[in-house]
């Protein structure tokens, strides 16, 4: 005999499913737990209401609406992760259109920056968690569908929803946060707006390309001096403004300054405003070398297709050999031809024989020595070399030791016999990485200082610049997107133009806010040394 379930019996199951799905969607991962995850979710209510309405049309519409709701729920859960993680790490809003293109880069970062079997453990845990979320949410949606198949339950749910959630929706009060579906709709509108902005940016590129083609810059003011540009990963203003960073950074810069003074170098410093924060270093490179602020990947792609002359072009036209050093680039990058370097060194060019150090395929000290032996010992013209340094890249957990005797470096095999510097740092939490971050910058500046002291005997112009602030977990939310820039030379005439532009003596910048954008550097450089 078939027994009909009484209406009150599936009601607790529907309520439990509603609250469970709400909690699952409301959790602010990776931001941690808050009391809001216990509140009913407007998104889950809307999905359940759509299922209740579909149930009036029969079991098949209910099934397909429930399946759609379950899939959409998982999509919203992923969207909420992006909405939490991007502001937490990059100090900006999540951008679905642009940030979804970073998934492989995120995978590569997590894989390469993990120690030993950590990535395997992390992957297994992530897979287990994902399967648990899928299975548990699927069970909850199935439970809700069974409950809503009952007419009395449907009616009660819709009436209660109208009385409770209707005023909440109309009043715009969202204690659990704005509905993810509303944010998703906003993202769709934002994509349309960004595409329009990119078309405007392309038109601006075309205009600037024409203007620059009509001008000429001689760079005679450099007097044939080599120009070495060091882009230091994650070197941000925060090292001078956070009280628990500044003493360590001042000690590093004191040692660096003493090294420079002993070998006749002088320095001036300033801040520049980077177009990016916590990552996306290529936007800083694009901005610096094009003289245009490049704010996102859409604009970056447009720039790399444009005919706007980059920094290296001006050097090449004035008799310089132009060299790009990018040891962190492990994948083909044909778009890099835009930057117009005569010689480009990517990770695969170095024939490195040692171990990797976190995300960095090789230590920066090895990179400087390798390039010196190939470019500086046999050359017939002045050099413009742009180094993209990588040993201070997040997660800062595995760092190379400094080798005082550069003759021992060779092809890097020596690093197999040297102990790396380890820190107990694990993704996604970098809140405790401050000490490791400062040590990575100390390594970079010690390496550059020792290199200049031992191998730069000419009146070269050296520029050391950060690409962006570090991860937001290492800075204050009120920090501007500013980075230090140090200009160093034995020739005071090469430093005078920077002094006239407000750079201060020494290695600690003192400029007040607001700071000039990184895009202003190229135009000023060309004007000062023409």
GUGUTOR-568711 format. One record per residue (C-alpha): x, y negated, z; residue number from 0. Coordinates in steps of 0.5 Angstrom, whole numbers. Each point is the difference from the previous one (the first is absolute). Layout:
N
X; Y; Z; NUM .
...
end
This chain:
530
0; 0; 0; 0 .
3; -7; -2; 1 .
0; -5; 6; 2 .
0; -7; -2; 3 .
5; -4; 4; 4 .
-4; -6; 4; 5 .
2; -7; -2; 6 .
3; -2; 7; 7 .
6; 6; -1; 8 .
3; -3; -6; 9 .
0; -7; 3; 10 .
6; 0; 4; 11 .
4; 4; -5; 12 .
-2; -6; -5; 13 .
2; -5; 6; 14 .
7; 4; 1; 15 .
2; 0; -7; 16 .
-2; -8; -1; 17 .
5; -2; 6; 18 .
5; 5; -2; 19 .
1; -2; -7; 20 .
-1; -8; 3; 21 .
6; 2; 4; 22 .
4; 3; -5; 23 .
-1; -6; -5; 24 .
1; -5; 5; 25 .
7; 2; 3; 26 .
5; -5; -2; 27 .
6; 5; -2; 28 .
6; -2; 0; 29 .
-2; -6; 5; 30 .
-2; 5; 5; 31 .
-7; 1; 4; 32 .
-4; -6; 3; 33 .
-7; 0; 3; 34 .
-3; -1; -7; 35 .
1; 7; -2; 36 .
-6; 2; 4; 37 .
-5; -5; -3; 38 .
-5; 2; -5; 39 .
2; -1; -7; 40 .
-4; -4; -5; 41 .
3; 4; -6; 42 .
-2; 7; 3; 43 .
-7; -3; 1; 44 .
0; -2; -7; 45 .
2; 6; -3; 46 .
-5; 4; 5; 47 .
-6; -5; -2; 48 .
2; 2; -7; 49 .
-1; 7; 1; 50 .
-6; 0; 4; 51 .
-3; -4; -6; 52 .
2; 5; -5; 53 .
-3; 6; 4; 54 .
-7; -3; -2; 55 .
2; 2; -7; 56 .
2; 8; 2; 57 .
5; 4; 2; 58 .
5; -1; -6; 59 .
0; -8; 0; 60 .
1; 1; 8; 61 .
6; 5; -2; 62 .
3; -5; -5; 63 .
-1; -6; 4; 64 .
3; 3; 6; 65 .
6; 3; -4; 66 .
1; -7; -3; 67 .
0; -3; 7; 68 .
5; 5; 3; 69 .
5; -2; -6; 70 .
-1; -7; 1; 71 .
1; 0; 7; 72 .
7; 3; -1; 73 .
1; -5; -5; 74 .
-2; -5; 5; 75 .
5; 3; 5; 76 .
6; -1; -4; 77 .
-2; -7; -2; 78 .
0; -1; 8; 79 .
7; 3; 1; 80 .
2; -5; -6; 81 .
-4; -6; 3; 82 .
4; 1; 7; 83 .
7; 3; -2; 84 .
1; -6; -5; 85 .
-1; -6; 4; 86 .
4; 4; 6; 87 .
6; 1; -4; 88 .
0; -5; -6; 89 .
-3; -6; 4; 90 .
-6; -1; -6; 91 .
-6; 3; -2; 92 .
-1; 6; -3; 93 .
-1; 0; -8; 94 .
-3; 6; -2; 95 .
2; -1; -8; 96 .
7; -2; 2; 97 .
2; 5; 6; 98 .
-3; 6; -3; 99 .
6; 0; -5; 100 .
4; 0; 6; 101 .
-2; 8; 2; 102 .
6; 3; -3; 103 .
5; -5; 3; 104 .
-3; 1; 7; 105 .
1; 7; -1; 106 .
7; -1; -2; 107 .
2; -4; 6; 108 .
-3; 5; 5; 109 .
4; 5; -3; 110 .
6; -3; -1; 111 .
0; -4; 7; 112 .
-1; 7; 4; 113 .
5; 4; 3; 114 .
1; 7; -1; 115 .
-7; 4; 0; 116 .
-4; -6; 3; 117 .
-3; -2; -7; 118 .
-2; 8; 0; 119 .
-3; -1; 7; 120 .
-3; -6; -2; 121 .
-3; 2; -7; 122 .
-3; 6; 4; 123 .
-3; -4; 5; 124 .
-3; -5; -5; 125 .
-3; 6; -4; 126 .
-3; 3; 6; 127 .
-3; -6; 2; 128 .
-3; -1; -7; 129 .
-3; 7; 0; 130 .
-3; -1; 7; 131 .
-3; -7; -2; 132 .
-3; 3; -6; 133 .
-2; 6; 3; 134 .
-3; -3; 6; 135 .
-4; -6; -4; 136 .
-2; 5; -5; 137 .
-4; 4; 6; 138 .
-2; -6; 3; 139 .
-3; -3; -7; 140 .
-3; 7; -1; 141 .
-3; 0; 7; 142 .
-3; -7; -1; 143 .
-3; 3; -7; 144 .
-4; 6; 4; 145 .
-3; -5; 5; 146 .
-2; -5; -5; 147 .
-3; 5; -4; 148 .
-6; 0; 5; 149 .
-5; -5; -2; 150 .
-1; -2; 8; 151 .
7; -1; 1; 152 .
1; -4; -7; 153 .
-6; -5; 2; 154 .
3; -1; 7; 155 .
7; -1; -2; 156 .
-2; -5; -5; 157 .
-5; -4; 5; 158 .
5; 0; 5; 159 .
6; -2; -5; 160 .
-5; -6; -2; 161 .
-1; -2; 7; 162 .
7; 0; 2; 163 .
5; -1; -6; 164 .
-5; -4; -4; 165 .
1; -6; 5; 166 .
7; 1; 0; 167 .
1; 0; -7; 168 .
-4; -6; -1; 169 .
4; -3; 6; 170 .
7; 1; -3; 171 .
2; 3; 7; 172 .
5; 6; -1; 173 .
3; 2; 7; 174 .
3; 6; -4; 175 .
3; -5; -5; 176 .
-2; -2; -7; 177 .
-3; 6; -4; 178 .
5; 3; -4; 179 .
-5; 1; -6; 180 .
0; -8; 0; 181 .
7; -1; 0; 182 .
1; 5; -5; 183 .
-5; -4; -4; 184 .
4; -6; 1; 185 .
6; 3; -2; 186 .
-3; 1; -7; 187 .
-2; -7; 0; 188 .
7; -1; 2; 189 .
3; 4; -6; 190 .
-4; -4; -5; 191 .
3; -7; 3; 192 .
7; 3; 0; 193 .
0; 2; -7; 194 .
-2; -7; -2; 195 .
5; -3; 4; 196 .
5; 5; -3; 197 .
-2; -3; -7; 198 .
1; -7; 2; 199 .
7; 2; 3; 200 .
2; 3; -7; 201 .
-2; -7; -3; 202 .
4; -3; 5; 203 .
6; 5; -2; 204 .
-1; -2; -8; 205 .
1; -7; 2; 206 .
6; 0; 4; 207 .
3; 5; -5; 208 .
-1; -6; -5; 209 .
3; -5; 5; 210 .
6; 3; 2; 211 .
2; 2; -7; 212 .
0; -7; -2; 213 .
5; -1; 6; 214 .
7; 2; 1; 215 .
4; 1; 6; 216 .
8; 0; 0; 217 .
2; 2; 7; 218 .
6; -4; -1; 219 .
0; -2; 7; 220 .
2; 7; 3; 221 .
7; -1; -4; 222 .
0; 8; -2; 223 .
-1; 2; 7; 224 .
-3; 7; 1; 225 .
-7; 0; 3; 226 .
-2; 6; 5; 227 .
-7; 0; 2; 228 .
-2; 5; 6; 229 .
-7; 2; 1; 230 .
-1; 3; 7; 231 .
-6; 4; 1; 232 .
-4; -2; 5; 233 .
4; -6; 3; 234 .
-5; -5; 2; 235 .
-1; -6; 4; 236 .
-3; 4; 6; 237 .
8; 2; 2; 238 .
0; -7; 2; 239 .
-6; -2; 3; 240 .
-2; 6; 5; 241 .
3; -1; 6; 242 .
2; 8; 1; 243 .
3; 0; -7; 244 .
4; -7; 0; 245 .
6; 2; 5; 246 .
2; 6; -4; 247 .
-1; -4; -7; 248 .
5; -5; 3; 249 .
5; 5; 2; 250 .
0; 3; -7; 251 .
0; -7; -3; 252 .
6; -2; 5; 253 .
4; 6; -2; 254 .
-2; -2; -8; 255 .
2; -7; 1; 256 .
7; 2; 3; 257 .
2; 4; -5; 258 .
-2; -5; -6; 259 .
4; -6; 4; 260 .
6; 5; 1; 261 .
0; 0; -8; 262 .
-2; -7; -2; 263 .
-7; 1; -1; 264 .
-5; -5; 2; 265 .
-8; 1; 0; 266 .
-6; -4; -1; 267 .
-7; 3; 2; 268 .
-8; -1; -1; 269 .
-6; 3; 0; 270 .
-4; 2; -7; 271 .
-8; 2; 0; 272 .
0; 7; -3; 273 .
-6; 2; -4; 274 .
-1; 7; 4; 275 .
0; 3; 7; 276 .
3; 6; 3; 277 .
1; 3; -7; 278 .
-1; 0; -8; 279 .
7; -3; 0; 280 .
-1; 0; -8; 281 .
-4; -6; 1; 282 .
5; -4; 3; 283 .
5; 2; -5; 284 .
-5; -2; -6; 285 .
-1; -7; 4; 286 .
7; -2; 1; 287 .
3; 2; -7; 288 .
-6; -3; -4; 289 .
-1; -6; 4; 290 .
-7; 1; 1; 291 .
-4; 3; 6; 292 .
-2; 7; -2; 293 .
-5; 2; 5; 294 .
-3; 7; -2; 295 .
1; 6; -5; 296 .
-4; -3; -5; 297 .
4; -6; 0; 298 .
6; 4; 0; 299 .
-2; 4; -6; 300 .
-2; -6; -4; 301 .
7; -3; 2; 302 .
4; 6; -3; 303 .
-4; -1; -6; 304 .
2; -7; -1; 305 .
5; -4; -3; 306 .
2; -4; 6; 307 .
7; -1; 0; 308 .
3; 4; 7; 309 .
6; -2; 4; 310 .
5; 4; -3; 311 .
-2; -3; -7; 312 .
3; -6; 2; 313 .
6; 3; 2; 314 .
1; 4; -6; 315 .
-1; -6; -4; 316 .
6; -3; 4; 317 .
5; 5; -1; 318 .
-1; 4; 6; 319 .
-1; 8; 0; 320 .
-6; 1; 3; 321 .
-1; 6; 5; 322 .
-6; 3; 4; 323 .
1; 5; 5; 324 .
-6; 4; 3; 325 .
2; 6; 3; 326 .
-7; 1; 3; 327 .
-3; 1; -7; 328 .
0; 7; -1; 329 .
-6; 1; -6; 330 .
0; -3; -7; 331 .
-1; -8; 0; 332 .
0; -2; -7; 333 .
-4; -6; 1; 334 .
6; -2; 4; 335 .
3; -2; -7; 336 .
-4; -7; 1; 337 .
6; -2; 5; 338 .
5; 0; -5; 339 .
6; 3; 3; 340 .
6; 2; -4; 341 .
1; 6; 5; 342 .
-5; 3; 4; 343 .
2; 5; 6; 344 .
-6; 5; 2; 345 .
1; 5; 5; 346 .
2; 5; -5; 347 .
6; -4; -2; 348 .
4; 1; 6; 349 .
2; 7; 0; 350 .
-1; 0; 8; 351 .
2; 6; 3; 352 .
-2; -1; 7; 353 .
-7; 1; 4; 354 .
-6; -5; 0; 355 .
-1; -5; 6; 356 .
-8; 0; 0; 357 .
-3; -3; -6; 358 .
7; -3; -2; 359 .
3; 5; -5; 360 .
7; -2; 2; 361 .
3; -5; 5; 362 .
1; -8; -2; 363 .
7; 1; 1; 364 .
2; 5; -5; 365 .
-4; -4; -5; 366 .
4; -6; 1; 367 .
6; 4; 0; 368 .
-2; 4; -6; 369 .
-2; -7; -4; 370 .
6; -3; 2; 371 .
5; 5; -3; 372 .
-4; 0; -7; 373 .
-2; -7; -1; 374 .
5; -4; 4; 375 .
7; 3; -1; 376 .
-1; 0; -8; 377 .
-3; -6; -3; 378 .
1; -6; -4; 379 .
-6; -5; 1; 380 .
-3; -2; 7; 381 .
-5; 4; 3; 382 .
-7; -1; 2; 383 .
-2; 6; 4; 384 .
-7; 1; 4; 385 .
0; 5; 5; 386 .
-6; 3; 3; 387 .
2; 3; 6; 388 .
-4; 6; 3; 389 .
3; 2; 7; 390 .
-5; -4; 4; 391 .
-6; 3; -3; 392 .
-5; 2; 5; 393 .
-1; 5; 3; 394 .
7; -2; 3; 395 .
0; 7; 3; 396 .
6; 3; -3; 397 .
6; -5; -2; 398 .
7; 1; -2; 399 .
6; -2; 4; 400 .
5; -5; -2; 401 .
7; 2; -3; 402 .
5; -5; 2; 403 .
5; 3; -5; 404 .
-3; -1; -7; 405 .
5; 4; -3; 406 .
-3; 6; 3; 407 .
-7; -1; -3; 408 .
2; 3; -7; 409 .
-6; 4; -3; 410 .
-4; 0; 6; 411 .
2; 7; 3; 412 .
3; -3; 6; 413 .
-7; -1; 2; 414 .
-2; 7; 1; 415 .
5; 1; 5; 416 .
-2; -6; 4; 417 .
-6; -1; 5; 418 .
-6; -4; -2; 419 .
-3; -5; 5; 420 .
-6; 3; 2; 421 .
-6; -4; 3; 422 .
-7; 4; 3; 423 .
-4; -4; -5; 424 .
-6; 4; -3; 425 .
-5; -3; -5; 426 .
-5; -3; 0; 427 .
2; -3; 7; 428 .
6; -5; -1; 429 .
-2; -4; 6; 430 .
6; 3; 4; 431 .
5; -1; -6; 432 .
3; -7; 2; 433 .
6; 2; 2; 434 .
1; 5; -6; 435 .
-2; -6; -5; 436 .
5; -5; 3; 437 .
6; 5; 0; 438 .
-2; 1; -8; 439 .
1; -7; -1; 440 .
7; 0; 4; 441 .
2; 5; -4; 442 .
-2; -4; -6; 443 .
4; -6; 2; 444 .
6; 4; 2; 445 .
1; 3; -6; 446 .
-1; -6; -4; 447 .
5; -4; 4; 448 .
5; 5; 0; 449 .
-1; 1; -8; 450 .
1; -8; 0; 451 .
6; 0; 4; 452 .
4; 6; -3; 453 .
-3; -1; -8; 454 .
-2; -7; -1; 455 .
6; -4; -1; 456 .
-2; -5; -5; 457 .
-5; -6; 1; 458 .
-6; 4; -1; 459 .
-7; -2; 2; 460 .
-4; 5; 4; 461 .
-7; -1; 1; 462 .
-3; 5; 6; 463 .
-8; 0; 0; 464 .
-5; 4; 3; 465 .
-6; 3; -4; 466 .
-5; 0; 5; 467 .
-2; 0; 7; 468 .
0; 7; 3; 469 .
-6; 4; 2; 470 .
-5; -4; 3; 471 .
1; 5; 6; 472 .
6; -3; 1; 473 .
-2; -7; 0; 474 .
-5; -5; 2; 475 .
-6; -1; -3; 476 .
1; -8; 0; 477 .
6; 1; -4; 478 .
1; -3; -7; 479 .
2; 4; -6; 480 .
7; -3; 1; 481 .
7; 3; -1; 482 .
7; -3; 1; 483 .
5; -2; -6; 484 .
7; -1; 2; 485 .
5; -3; -6; 486 .
7; 1; 1; 487 .
7; -2; -3; 488 .
7; -2; 1; 489 .
-2; -6; -5; 490 .
-3; -6; 4; 491 .
-2; -2; -7; 492 .
-5; 6; -1; 493 .
-3; -1; 6; 494 .
-2; -8; 0; 495 .
-6; 1; -5; 496 .
-3; 4; 6; 497 .
2; -4; 5; 498 .
-4; -6; -4; 499 .
-6; 4; 0; 500 .
0; 1; 7; 501 .
4; 6; 2; 502 .
3; 0; 7; 503 .
7; 2; 1; 504 .
1; 7; 3; 505 .
-4; 6; 0; 506 .
-6; -2; 4; 507 .
-5; -3; -4; 508 .
-3; -6; 3; 509 .
-6; -3; -5; 510 .
-6; -1; 3; 511 .
-7; 2; -3; 512 .
-2; 0; -5; 513 .
5; 4; -4; 514 .
1; -1; -8; 515 .
-2; 6; -4; 516 .
5; 5; -2; 517 .
-2; -2; -8; 518 .
4; -7; 1; 519 .
7; 3; 1; 520 .
1; 1; -7; 521 .
-2; -6; -3; 522 .
4; -4; 6; 523 .
6; 4; -2; 524 .
0; -1; -7; 525 .
-1; -8; 1; 526 .
6; 0; 5; 527 .
5; 4; -4; 528 .
-2; -2; -7; 529 .
end
